[in-house]
Amino acid sequence: MKRNSEALPSEPATPAPRLAALLGEVLRHPQQLFRLWNWKSALLSIILRGPIFFLAALRQGFEVAMASLLAESIFCAASAGFYGAIVQTLKDAEPQWITGVFLSVILPVFFQIIEYLIHWFRGTPHLRVAEIVSLFVGSISALFNWYAMRRGTLLVGRGQGGFGGDLRRLPRLFLGFVALLPRKLGAKSSSSPKLKVGISNAPNLQTKVAR
């Protein structure tokens, strides 16, 4: 019996979704953000950003500081949960650099304006400093959320893991996140034309030395 050595044709890879298409899907079906409301992102946002407004208002007294903390916690519980849902929806969108700008700049500024109006209306002290720090923390945490979700962490709904397991993975993910930029710069420098020319000329240099 003759053995069939022909390999089966491989299935074509599924193309990554485009950012514009995913945003259009969110606008057409905004109810999916309620289904994916990310309580993990909300809880971490309260832990990271709540103390900023507490410390900014502490000079005005403990009661004022606690009121600012409560206002920020309520805002984070609502906004960061929906923000995490948006990040999870767009985590695999292409092109990645435009997705990164949208998630770390455009979207945080939108939520920051709402946050500013809430604290301005209730008279939170030292609001400008607190908002600047909050915007910086929010942008960095948005990029980290995106980085973590692309690696299967901090997800809700289908494909989610336990929160305890996510917390155990966070330190290693954070180290990888911090090292990401140096790795990217190192990869670019190693593939630069000047370096390639130097490497290609290395055998000629060795030949001259040998002569």
N, C-alpha and C positions, 0 to 999 in steps of 0.2 A: 504494500500500500504506500503510495507516494505521499510524503509528508508535505503539507502546505506550509511553505516558509514565508508567504506574503504576510506582512504586518497589517493589522487592521488600521484603517485611516483614523487619525486622532481627531477628536471633536475640536472645532475652532474655539479659541478662548473668547469668553464673553467680554465685550468691550466695557470699559468703565463708564458709569453714567456721567453725563455732562451736568455741570453746575446749573446751567440755565434750565434744563429739563427738570431737575429735582426741585428747583425753586418754583417753577411753574406748577409742579404737582402739589407743593405745599400751599400755594395760593388757591389752587382749585379745591383742595381738600384740607382745610386748616384743622379739621377735627382730629386728624392723625397726631397733631401735636399734643392734644389732651390725652390720647392713648399712650403716647411715649413720654408723658411728663416725667422728667428724670429726677426722682427724689434723691438720688445719690449726689448729683451735681448741686441740688438745692442745699443739702446738708453740708457739703464741703464749702459751698459759698458762704453760708452763715458762719462757719468756723473761721474762714479766712478774712472775710470782710466786715463782719460784725464788730470785732475789736477795734477796727480803724475808727469807726464813728463813736464807739464808747470812749476811747482815749482822747479823741478830739474834743468831746464835750465834758470830759471829767473835771476840768477846771471850773466849770459852772456848777458842780455839785454832783453827788452820786445819783440823785433822782433824775436829773437832766440826762446824765450819761446812760442810765438804764432805759430811759425813754427813747434816746437815740438808737440804742442797741435793739430795742424792741421794734422800732420802725424799720431799721435796716434788715432785721431778721424776717419780718413779714414780707418786705419787698424781695429779699433773696429767695424766700420760699416760693414765691410766685414766679418771679422773673427767671431765676437761675434754673428752675425746673423746666420751663419752656425753652430757655436757651440751650440746655442740655439736650432737649428733644430735637432742636434744630441741628445741633452739632452731630448728633447720632444719625439724623436723616442725611446729612451732607458729607459724612465722614469719608466716603469713597469717591466723592465727586472729582471730576477732572475739568480743567487743569488744576493741579494742586496749588500752585502759587496764587491763583485768583481766589480759590476756596479759602486759603490761609488768610488773605487780605480781608475777605468778607467776614470770616469768623473772628478775627483778632482785632479788626479796626472798625469796620462799618457797623456790625451788629453791637459790639460793646458801646460805641458812641450813642447809638439809638437808645439802649437801655440806660446808659448813664444820664442822658437828658431827663428821662422819666424819674430816675433816682434823685437827681438834683432838684427837680420840681417838688418832689415829696418832702425832702429835707428842708428845702427853702420855705415851703408852706408852713411847716411845723416849727421853723426857727432853730434848726440845729446849729450850734456854735461852730466857728472855724470851718465852715462848710467848704470853702474853696480848697484848702489844704487836704481835707478829707476826700474830696472828690478827685483831686489829682492822684492821690495815692490809690484810691479805689479804682480809677481808670487803668492805672498801670498794673495793679494786681489782677483786675478783670481781664486785661488783654493777655497777660502771661498765662493765667489759669485757663483761658479759652484755648490757647495754643496747646497747653498740656492736656486738656480734655480731649481735644482732637487727636493728639498723638496717642493717648491712652485708649480711646475708643477704636482707633484703627487697629489696635492690638488686642481687642476683645475685652477691655476693662471698662468699668463704669457704665455698662450698657444696661438698659431695662427692656422688658418685653422679650421677644424672641432672641435667643442667643445670650441672654444675660447670665451672669454668674452670681454667686453669693457675695454680699457686701464685705463679709469678713475676708474672703479670698481676694477681693479687689484691694482691700487695704493692705494685705500682705504683699501684693504685687507693686503697690505704689512706690515704695522706696527704690526698687530696681528700675522701674519705669522712669522715675524722676532723674536718676543718674544717667539713663540713656538719653532722656530729653535734653539734659544739660550738655551732654557730650555730642549731641547731634550736629550743632553748628560747627564745632572744630573738625568733626569728621567730614562734613561737607566741604569745608575750606581746604582740608588736607587732600581730599579726592580731586578737587579742582586744580590745586597746585601740582599734584603728581601727574595730571594729564595735560598740563600747559605745554604749548609748542616749544618754549625755550628748554624745558626739561627733556622733552622728547629729542630735541636736537643734540643736547648734551649726551644723552644716552646713546644715540646713534653714532656720535663721534667718538665714543669711548673705545671701540675696537681699533679705529685708526690711530688713536693716541697710543694704545698699547703697542701697535705695530711699529710706530716711530721710535718708541722707547727701546723696543727689542733691537732695532737697527743700530 
